[in-house]
Amino acid sequence: GGVLRGLGPLDDDVPEEEEVRDAATYCLLSLLSLPPPSSQSEEEKEVLLRFKLSQNGVQRRCALDEGTEDDEDLGGLSSLSRLRRSTCFTLLHTTLVTLQPLLLSSEMTETTKAQMQSFASLTTFCLHNETDPRCLLQLLQLFSTLQNTLAPYLPHFPHEELFDAMAPYYPIQFTPPPNDVHGITQDILQNVYMDCLTWPNERMRELSVEMVLDRLRPLEKKSYYDEDDDEEEEASMEEKLESLRDLKVLLFLGKEESQDNTSSSSLHLLTAKMVTNVANVLMKTHEQCIQNLSSSKEYIKPTTTTTLAHEIRIFASSFASVLEHQKELWKAFVVHTIQTLSLSISSSPQTIHGRASTVFLSSLSATKGGGGGGERTLRHVLNHTLPSLLAFLEGYSGGGEEQKVTAVCLALGTFFASVSAFCECKRVEMGGMFVLGHPHPLESFGKEAVRHLCSFLMKEEEEEEESYSVQIAAMKGLESVLLSTPSILLFGTD
């Protein structure tokens, strides 16, 4: 009791008030650092007492006025010096560390769980308005310990409160000052931050994914009549690339969990709605990259925009592979993507939207430099794109639509080439031979594609020759068809 009283708030006539409160804080820290008693009968009481002491101590140290020591709003925390704030955080962290063994071995009553819940909520509040990188790192480490220590025992652990405290700090942006002696880097802060976001809780994962997607998605253009003068600034391509890497970690595609060891126990954190949102943002951001490249001649040399577009395609392909055996999630990502993009491929493949859709869909099953998206995905893409392209060529009688015909020929070649790319990815992945299942995915399309593409190159004398651009596109498309389709499907066994 004397130690808590010394923590304050004290009467105005007490000399050297802050020094007294500091001394009381260190006394409480020493008490909470002592090993808990070995008596099993006392474990429950010890857990309850220590959580109460720690929480009460921090509340009193941060209280501004007499009578506010029981207020969970740590109004005076931001007014403390960095060292004093750090000591408060150490107090909370020490409590968690020393009580971990007791929590593992004891059954907690509802009263104790309620105290643990209150302790967790108070801890999440500590991050609000923190600006010092040393305290920020300390708090993120405290949050990680809090999750590991209390979340398994609390059905109503404050995941949303913790996320709300962390969200304003995304993205982590920190440049160490010159001659920095503390050794804090952006990577260190980022890794601890992502550790907290990836705690296996469905609500935490949903909020985290949506936060990252908000930074990745293109901003919608405001209406001329929009009276809102506060225009939100869109993230740069470099920042979007960083967000895509964060998304990989959240969706089990980062180095922490590769698609080979992603288990269904992890994927249960994802929902169909979340996965569909991911697909929508990837498609929009990829199209934005293609639009920028088309208008700025950036395609001449590698740029951040080209890198982002390529990384999005690799991401989509890898994610499709991860979801290959998750029926509902696969439908929410792959089938939704195909349904969204296939219409523009058949109706307007010559537009920016059509071209971006062709590249994105053809890469969904395999991407150069990335992994294969799965044979199920490959077949679904081909079966929902090739028939409409071939149907257009079947009904084409010449005389106009040169740009569309050119785009259709190139799109055909692109989708046929995706089969070769898929097989090559699988050969690399399996370290040797790979054979597609029966029937071959191009069995129904190879001969028809050759017939239509050759028709642009072999006109009868009385027929008007196609333009040079159409013929070039037909030759490119034909090359892909012949290289990707087994000869037995094109010419039989003779």
Secondary structure by P-SEA (a helix, b strand, c coil): caaaaaaccccccccaaaaaaaaaaaaaaaaaaccccccccaaaaaaaaaaaaaaaaaaaaacccccccccccccccccccaaaaaaaaaaaaaaaaaaaaaaacccccaaaaaaaaaaaaaaaacccccccaaaaaaaaaaaaaaaacccccccccaaaaaaaaacccccbbbbbcccccccccaaaaaaaaaaaaacccaaaaaaaaaaaaaaacccccccccccccbbbbbbcaaaaaaaaaaaaaaaccccccccccccccccccccaaaaaaaaaaaaaaaaaaaaaaacccccccccaaaaaaaaaaaaaaaaaaaaccccccccccaaaaaaacaaaaacccccaaaaaaaaaaaacccccccccccaaaaaaaaaacaaaaaaaaaacccccaaaaaaaaaaaaaaaaaaaaaaaaaaaaaacccccccccccccccaaaaaaaaaaaaccccccccccaaaaaaaaaaaaaaaaccccccccccc
